[in-house]
Amino acid sequence: MSESVYAIVELLLSFRGKNKEIQVFPHIRLDGDCIGSAAALVSTLRKLGIPSKIYLDEPIPERLLFLGILPDMCEVFDTDKLEENLAVQGAAIAVDCSEAGRMGNSGVLFSRAKMTAVIDHHVSSGESIGTRYVVPHSASTAELVLHIIRQIEEETSEILMDPFIANCLMVGIQSDTGRFSFQNTTPETLRAAADLLESGANVFVNAYNLFDVTSVERMKLISKALASSKMFFGGRLALTIVTQDMLRDTNASDAAADGLVSSLRDIEGVVASFVIRESDDGEIRVNIRSREPFDSAAFAELFGGGGHHRAAGFSMRNQSSNEVCKRILDTAGSFFPDK
């Protein structure tokens, strides 16, 4: 077991019997791994009588409500309550991210913490602050949180795992492995999944909610986006733009475009796929998926982003989607030297 695991467990258990709160921070634009990992950790700590809560930049999206996370486990951060939140803060734990800038408005609360820890599996994992348990080759942060929970159980001699915690972690693993179909799926990933299945997780319900269920609005949006996609570098790079006009025309939510980038990557011959998404606040977000030998994380880092070798992203402001598209294609040339 990593020394970082012992250090984080020691930090968490030091708050038993205290009235200070462990505050857990996932990244903005919640996904199954960050919110599942956060909920599992908070639920575990509460079983030990340690006050803890997830601080969010936004409410849990509808597509993840099936997790059944209780409302009192989460709080959408309100800047007017900063001093109140700081008054009860004992330690701040970042999950599936490592920088305050990736947490949205709640990042200011994390950045003010005197004691911090990071649990993450991203390649570009920020500054070396606090205690860090960062394992880039791990398929998900949920796997890392599972190690922490099992170590807490060992040190406290208490059985803490239950079906809710197990399912939250399973959702994290399924989300980041594409239901065990991505290249990041390892024997360790499957062993973790088996452990969670034995503890009451439900892969079938999770898979339906994460990957299968859809809406008419989403189908219309995906149809438009796929129809307008273009191929470059001899068909090895696929790219499309999801505009605000598309969202309005289809009455779809921004989240409806989730998964589109993987669909593009699955086209025969495609090595890297890009989805450029316009936000209503002017931000341009780019999702990247790839196969060997294209390194998504290395590409995203060139634009201030990050992620994994096969899945990454970045965001930009003060540029149009077409300008971002041009910059992507100009930069991608060095990734396809034999174009």
LUMRO-958079 format. One record per residue (C-alpha): residue number from 0; x, y, z. Coordinates in pm, 1 decimal. Example, Ala and Ser with C-alpha at 12.3 -4.5 7.8 and 13.67 -1.06 7.14 Angstrom:
<sites>
   seq         px         py         pz
     0     1230.0     -450.0      780.0
     1     1367.0     -106.0      714.0
</sites>
This chain:
<sites>
   seq         px         py         pz
     0        0.0        0.0        0.0
     1      128.7      347.6      -89.9
     2      272.0      566.7      186.3
     3       32.3      833.7       61.1
     4     -263.6      611.9      153.8
     5     -139.8      580.0      511.3
     6      -82.2      955.6      528.9
     7     -431.9     1039.8      406.3
     8     -592.0      782.1      636.8
     9     -398.6      926.9      930.4
    10     -516.2     1275.0      837.3
    11     -880.8     1169.3      811.1
    12     -884.3      967.3     1132.5
    13     -723.2     1254.3     1323.5
    14    -1063.1     1426.6     1308.1
    15    -1247.3     1157.1     1507.0
    16    -1402.0     1316.2     1813.3
    17    -1351.4     1668.4     1680.2
    18    -1618.2     1912.6     1569.8
    19    -1431.1     2023.1     1257.6
    20    -1553.7     1921.8      911.6
    21    -1378.2     1726.2      638.7
    22    -1472.9     1910.7      321.6
    23    -1455.2     1715.7       -4.7
    24    -1420.1     1888.8     -340.9
    25    -1489.5     1726.4     -680.5
    26    -1423.7     1907.8    -1006.9
    27    -1671.4     2119.8    -1199.8
    28    -1897.8     1956.0    -1456.9
    29    -1954.4     1654.4    -1238.7
    30    -1902.8     1305.0    -1374.8
    31    -1954.1      961.8    -1225.1
    32    -1598.3      924.8    -1098.0
    33    -1564.8     1254.4     -913.4
    34    -1908.3     1257.1     -749.7
    35    -1909.6      881.7     -684.6
    36    -1567.4      898.6     -519.3
    37    -1665.1     1203.2     -314.9
    38    -1993.3     1050.3     -195.1
    39    -1824.5      721.8     -100.0
    40    -1559.1      902.9      101.9
    41    -1807.1     1128.2      283.5
    42    -2040.0      838.3      362.0
    43    -1747.5      641.5      506.7
    44    -1631.2      930.2      723.6
    45    -1981.2      993.3      856.3
    46    -2002.7      631.7      967.0
    47    -1702.7      704.9     1186.0
    48    -1872.9     1009.8     1333.2
    49    -1648.2     1250.3     1143.9
    50    -1843.7     1553.0     1015.7
    51    -1795.6     1571.4      639.5
    52    -1961.6     1717.9      334.3
    53    -1918.2     1751.6      -42.6
    54    -1887.5     2111.4     -164.4
    55    -2003.8     2158.4     -522.1
    56    -1999.4     2432.8     -780.6
    57    -2335.5     2313.5     -917.0
    58    -2619.5     2078.1     -823.1
    59    -2578.1     1711.2     -910.1
    60    -2700.2     1675.2    -1271.2
    61    -3016.4     1480.3    -1336.6
    62    -2830.3     1200.2    -1514.8
    63    -2644.2     1117.4    -1189.9
    64    -2935.2     1141.6     -947.9
    65    -2983.1      763.9     -971.1
    66    -2688.1      736.2     -730.6
    67    -2922.4      836.6     -449.8
    68    -2683.7     1078.2     -278.8
    69    -2869.2     1235.1       13.5
    70    -2915.7     1613.4       -6.1
    71    -2749.4     1672.8      330.4
    72    -2424.9     1516.4      199.8
    73    -2376.5     1800.5      -49.1
    74    -2376.4     2177.2      -48.7
    75    -2360.3     2401.0     -353.0
    76    -2104.0     2657.1     -244.2
    77    -2232.7     3007.4     -180.3
    78    -1964.9     3278.8     -165.8
    79    -2172.2     3459.6       96.1
    80    -2113.5     3163.6      328.8
    81    -1735.4     3151.0      283.7
    82    -1647.9     3262.7      636.4
    83    -1912.9     3033.1      783.0
    84    -1773.3     2736.6      588.6
    85    -1416.5     2824.2      685.6
    86    -1513.8     2838.2     1052.5
    87    -1605.5     2468.1     1051.6
    88    -1335.3     2353.7      809.7
    89    -1090.9     2096.9      939.6
    90     -934.6     1968.0      617.9
    91    -1007.5     1996.3      245.4
    92     -984.9     1688.1       23.0
    93     -974.4     1720.1     -356.4
    94    -1106.2     1416.7     -544.5
    95    -1048.5     1355.5     -916.2
    96     -876.0     1693.5     -940.5
    97     -600.5     1876.9     -760.5
    98     -635.9     2247.0     -826.3
    99     -879.8     2501.7     -689.5
   100     -928.0     2630.3    -1042.0
   101    -1089.8     2299.4    -1141.3
   102    -1352.1     2329.7     -866.9
   103    -1537.2     2636.2     -985.8
   104    -1661.2     2877.0     -720.5
   105    -1600.8     2628.3     -440.3
   106    -1228.9     2639.3     -519.0
   107    -1185.9     2946.9     -300.9
   108    -1292.5     2740.5       -0.1
   109    -1037.8     2470.0      -86.7
   110     -762.2     2725.3     -144.1
   111     -814.3     2873.0      204.5
   112     -775.4     2539.2      382.8
   113     -485.6     2495.8      625.8
   114     -480.7     2116.7      572.6
   115     -532.5     1965.0      229.0
   116     -507.8     1631.4       50.5
   117     -544.7     1525.9     -312.3
   118     -679.3     1193.1     -439.7
   119     -649.7     1183.3     -817.2
   120     -544.5      980.7    -1120.1
   121     -488.8     1252.8    -1378.0
   122     -154.5     1295.8    -1553.4
   123     -145.2     1674.2    -1510.6
   124     -222.5     1682.2    -1144.9
   125     -136.8     2032.3    -1041.7
   126       81.0     2175.1     -771.1
   127      243.1     1970.5     -496.7
   128       33.8     2092.4     -205.7
   129      -69.0     1895.1       99.6
   130      -78.7     1517.5      107.7
   131     -106.4     1371.7     -241.7
   132     -222.8     1029.5     -351.6
   133     -196.1     1058.4     -728.9
   134     -169.7      743.9     -942.7
   135     -180.5      825.4    -1316.1
   136     -200.5      460.2    -1423.7
   137     -514.7      403.2    -1215.1
   138     -827.0      378.9    -1429.0
   139    -1031.0      590.3    -1187.5
   140    -1013.1      790.6     -868.3
   141    -1276.3      552.9     -729.7
   142    -1016.5      275.0     -721.4
   143     -791.7      495.2     -508.4
   144    -1073.7      585.6     -270.4
   145    -1147.6      214.8     -234.8
   146     -788.6      158.5     -116.6
   147     -831.5      438.9      137.7
   148    -1160.6      299.6      268.6
   149    -1017.9      -49.4      304.6
   150     -719.3       91.2      493.8
   151     -951.4      288.3      723.7
   152    -1140.5      -33.9      794.0
   153     -814.7     -208.9      878.6
   154     -697.5       63.8     1114.8
   155    -1033.1      105.3     1290.5
   156    -1133.3     -263.8     1286.8
   157    -1475.9     -149.8     1165.8
   158    -1677.2     -271.0      866.6
   159    -1763.9       47.6      679.9
   160    -1830.6      -69.1      324.4
   161    -2199.7     -100.4      237.6
   162    -2403.8     -125.5      -87.3
   163    -2433.6      252.8     -123.1
   164    -2060.3      317.3      -86.6
   165    -1979.3       21.0     -310.3
   166    -2216.0      141.6     -580.2
   167    -2081.7      497.3     -572.2
   168    -1732.2      361.2     -630.7
   169    -1854.4      123.4     -900.2
   170    -2015.0      416.1    -1083.7
   171    -1677.8      590.5    -1072.3
   172    -1499.5      290.7    -1220.5
   173    -1763.8      224.9    -1485.3
   174    -1768.6      591.3    -1587.0
   175    -1394.8      620.6    -1640.1
   176    -1346.4      283.3    -1806.1
   177    -1643.8      309.3    -2043.6
   178    -1798.7       11.0    -1865.4
   179    -1463.2     -171.3    -1873.5
   180    -1407.1     -121.1    -2247.0
   181    -1132.7      146.0    -2243.7
   182     -760.9       70.3    -2260.9
   183     -715.1      193.4    -1903.0
   184     -898.7     -113.1    -1766.9
   185     -643.7     -323.7    -1578.2
   186     -649.7     -644.7    -1375.0
   187     -647.3     -423.0    -1066.3
   188     -956.1     -243.3    -1198.4
   189    -1142.5     -571.2    -1238.6
   190    -1033.3     -690.2     -893.2
   191    -1168.1     -366.1     -746.6
   192    -1494.6     -414.2     -937.2
   193    -1525.9     -770.6     -805.4
   194    -1474.4     -643.5     -450.4
   195    -1747.2     -383.6     -499.9
   196    -1986.1     -633.9     -658.6
   197    -1946.9     -857.0     -356.5
   198    -2026.3     -554.3     -140.6
   199    -2357.0     -483.2     -315.8
   200    -2281.7     -265.7     -619.5
   201    -2510.1     -299.4     -921.6
   202    -2325.7     -277.9    -1253.7
   203    -2640.3     -334.9    -1458.6
   204    -2844.8      -43.1    -1325.1
   205    -2535.6      177.2    -1336.9
   206    -2458.3       89.0    -1699.7
   207    -2812.9      169.0    -1808.6
   208    -2811.4      509.4    -1639.7
   209    -2458.4      600.5    -1741.1
   210    -2452.7      480.5    -2100.9
   211    -2784.4      355.8    -2235.7
   212    -3070.7      580.4    -2129.9
   213    -3123.3      873.1    -2366.1
   214    -3382.4     1128.5    -2473.4
   215    -3532.2     1247.3    -2800.0
   216    -3355.3     1580.6    -2752.1
   217    -3017.2     1412.8    -2711.9
   218    -3074.2     1194.3    -3016.9
   219    -3149.7     1503.1    -3225.4
   220    -2842.5     1685.9    -3095.9
   221    -2608.9     1392.4    -3157.5
   222    -2753.7     1353.2    -3507.5
   223    -2678.8     1717.9    -3590.5
   224    -2329.7     1702.9    -3441.8
   225    -2236.9     1382.0    -3621.8
   226    -2375.9     1511.0    -3951.5
   227    -2155.9     1820.8    -3927.7
   228    -1840.2     1634.3    -3822.7
   229    -1532.2     1649.6    -4043.6
   230    -1229.7     1427.3    -4093.6
   231     -869.0     1542.6    -4121.1
   232     -521.1     1395.2    -4165.5
   233     -637.3     1114.9    -4387.6
   234     -931.1     1025.9    -4168.4
   235     -724.6      987.5    -3851.9
   236     -867.7     1294.4    -3676.5
   237    -1242.8     1350.3    -3641.0
   238    -1382.3     1680.3    -3518.6
   239    -1719.5     1841.1    -3466.2
   240    -1858.3     2153.7    -3301.9
   241    -2162.5     2158.3    -3073.9
   242    -2298.0     2510.9    -3101.4
   243    -2544.7     2698.1    -2887.9
   244    -2773.3     2709.7    -3191.4
   245    -2775.4     2328.5    -3200.2
   246    -2870.2     2313.1    -2833.3
   247    -3152.9     2562.3    -2885.7
   248    -3279.0     2393.2    -3202.7
   249    -3296.5     2051.9    -3034.4
   250    -3400.1     2181.0    -2690.6
   251    -3115.4     1971.9    -2549.7
   252    -2907.8     2040.9    -2240.3
   253    -2532.5     2087.9    -2254.7
   254    -2490.2     1746.5    -2089.6
   255    -2664.7     1586.0    -2387.4
   256    -2336.0     1609.1    -2578.8
   257    -2161.0     1382.1    -2328.3
   258    -2033.4     1068.7    -2498.3
   259    -2028.9     1222.7    -2844.3
   260    -1650.5     1239.4    -2852.4
   261    -1628.1      864.0    -2793.9
   262    -1867.7      799.0    -3081.2
   263    -1638.8      994.4    -3312.8
   264    -1333.6      808.7    -3185.3
   265    -1506.6      477.9    -3265.3
   266    -1518.4      554.8    -3638.7
   267    -1291.5      314.4    -3824.2
   268     -950.3      466.0    -3888.8
   269     -989.0      749.5    -3637.3
   270     -697.4      786.5    -3395.9
   271     -809.9     1107.6    -3222.7
   272    -1148.5     1274.4    -3190.7
   273    -1232.8     1626.2    -3077.6
   274    -1564.6     1777.1    -2975.1
   275    -1568.2     2155.2    -2941.4
   276    -1856.2     2269.4    -2722.1
   277    -1988.1     2623.3    -2694.7
   278    -2111.8     2721.9    -2347.6
   279    -2376.1     2983.9    -2282.8
   280    -2122.9     3185.0    -2079.3
   281    -1880.1     3218.3    -2369.9
   282    -1642.9     2941.9    -2266.1
   283    -1530.7     2695.6    -2533.4
   284    -1472.0     2344.1    -2399.0
   285    -1286.3     2075.3    -2588.9
   286    -1313.8     1701.3    -2521.9
   287    -1051.0     1465.0    -2664.9
   288    -1048.3     1086.6    -2701.6
   289     -776.4      887.8    -2872.9
   290     -609.8      559.0    -2951.4
   291     -241.8      468.6    -2976.1
   292      -19.3      651.7    -3048.6
   293     -202.5      985.0    -2998.4
   294     -156.9     1120.3    -2643.3
   295     -470.4     1315.2    -2548.0
   296     -321.2     1447.3    -2224.7
   297       -7.4     1577.5    -2394.9
   298     -221.5     1757.6    -2651.5
   299     -451.7     1907.9    -2387.8
   300     -156.5     2030.6    -2181.0
   301      -49.0     2247.5    -2474.7
   302     -372.9     2442.3    -2417.7
   303     -360.3     2449.5    -2038.1
   304     -571.8     2138.9    -1988.0
   305     -500.5     1780.6    -1896.5
   306     -641.3     1437.9    -1837.2
   307     -539.1     1087.0    -1935.0
   308     -341.3      953.8    -2229.6
   309     -662.4      842.2    -2400.5
   310     -912.3     1097.3    -2260.7
   311     -846.6     1461.7    -2188.8
   312     -977.4     1812.5    -2237.1
   313     -924.8     2184.2    -2203.7
   314    -1121.1     2507.7    -2216.5
   315    -1066.0     2850.3    -2367.7
   316    -1224.3     3193.1    -2355.1
   317    -1228.3     3500.8    -2577.5
   318    -1213.9     3290.1    -2891.6
   319    -1482.2     3158.6    -3122.4
   320    -1536.8     2788.4    -3174.7
   321    -1403.3     2822.3    -3528.6
   322    -1086.8     2988.9    -3400.8
   323    -1038.2     2708.8    -3149.6
   324    -1094.9     2456.5    -3427.6
   325     -821.4     2617.6    -3637.6
   326     -578.0     2614.4    -3345.8
   327     -647.9     2246.8    -3283.1
   328     -581.7     2154.1    -3645.2
   329     -266.5     2367.1    -3660.1
   330     -132.6     2199.9    -3346.0
   331     -239.5     1849.5    -3444.3
   332       -7.7     1858.2    -3742.8
   333      289.7     1776.8    -3518.0
   334       99.3     1475.5    -3380.6
   335       52.9     1343.0    -3735.3
   336      400.3     1404.1    -3883.0
   337      339.7     1172.1    -4177.2
   338       29.5     1357.6    -4290.9
</sites>
